[in-house]
């Protein structure tokens, strides 16, 4: 399962990532996602699958082979934020705006 702040980051990332028709994500399940499907610009179906089978986050790419879909691992990351940024990096000013919004939505506890 992904942390809610990372899910919120991924949602904001998909709103800002460039490309015709944008980068879209589908959360599964929507309420507490443990799988994030990613549709790059122009795709009609998810091309990437992001999961957290253990400590690290895994990005896999869908590969069609003989009518059946399978997935091939393309990378491992520390968190969901790094995974989506690897697919399509955002400019620094967009990252700054997203991080500032997340600081308000998910404030850090003061020690």
C-alpha positions in Angstrom: 0.0 0.0 0.0 1.2 3.5 -0.8 1.3 6.4 1.7 -1.6 8.9 1.0 0.8 11.8 0.5 2.6 9.8 -2.2 -0.7 9.0 -3.9 -1.6 12.7 -3.8 1.8 13.5 -5.3 1.1 11.0 -8.1 -2.3 12.5 -8.8 -0.9 16.0 -9.0 2.0 14.7 -11.1 -0.5 13.3 -13.6 -2.2 16.7 -13.9 1.0 18.4 -14.7 3.1 15.9 -16.7 3.5 17.1 -20.3 2.3 15.4 -23.4 -0.8 15.3 -25.6 -3.7 13.9 -23.5 -1.3 13.9 -20.5 -0.1 11.1 -18.3 -3.1 9.5 -16.5 -3.1 7.2 -13.5 -5.6 4.6 -12.3 -5.5 3.7 -8.6 -6.4 0.1 -7.6 -8.3 0.0 -5.3 -9.2 3.7 -5.3 -9.6 4.0 -1.5 -6.2 2.6 -0.4 -4.2 1.8 -3.5 -1.5 -0.8 -3.7 -1.3 -0.7 -7.5 -1.0 2.4 -9.7 -1.6 1.9 -13.4 -0.1 4.6 -15.6 -1.3 5.5 -19.1 1.3 7.6 -21.0 0.1 10.3 -23.5 -1.9 8.7 -26.3 -2.4 5.3 -24.7 -5.8 3.8 -24.4 -4.8 1.2 -21.8 -2.3 1.2 -18.9 1.3 0.7 -20.1 3.0 0.8 -16.7 2.2 -0.8 -13.4 3.7 0.5 -10.1 3.5 -1.7 -7.0 5.3 -2.1 -3.7 5.9 -5.8 -3.2 8.4 -5.2 -0.5 10.4 -2.2 0.8 11.1 -0.7 -2.7 8.6 0.4 -5.3 8.7 -1.5 -8.6 7.8 -0.2 -12.1 6.8 -2.7 -14.7 6.0 -2.2 -18.4 3.2 -4.2 -20.0 4.4 -6.4 -22.8 1.9 -8.0 -25.2 3.0 -11.5 -26.3 0.8 -13.8 -28.3 -2.5 -12.2 -27.1 -1.6 -12.4 -23.4 -0.2 -9.5 -21.4 2.8 -9.9 -19.2 4.9 -7.4 -17.3 8.6 -6.7 -17.5 10.4 -4.9 -14.6 12.0 -1.7 -15.7 13.0 -0.1 -12.4 13.0 0.0 -8.6 12.6 3.2 -6.6 12.4 4.3 -2.9 8.9 5.6 -3.3 6.0 6.3 -5.6 7.1 9.9 -6.1 10.4 8.8 -7.6 8.8 6.2 -9.7 6.4 8.5 -11.5 9.2 11.1 -11.9 11.3 8.5 -13.6 8.5 8.0 -16.2 8.2 11.7 -16.8 10.2 14.3 -14.8 8.5 17.6 -14.0 10.3 21.0 -14.1 11.5 22.3 -10.7 8.8 25.0 -10.4 6.0 22.4 -10.9 7.7 20.1 -8.2 7.9 23.1 -5.9 4.2 23.9 -6.3 3.2 20.3 -5.7 5.4 19.9 -2.6 4.1 23.2 -1.1 0.5 22.0 -1.6 1.3 18.7 0.0 2.9 20.4 3.0 -0.5 22.0 3.6 -2.5 18.8 3.0 -0.1 16.5 4.9 1.6 18.7 7.6 4.6 17.3 9.3 4.3 16.8 13.0 6.5 19.1 15.0 8.9 17.4 17.4 
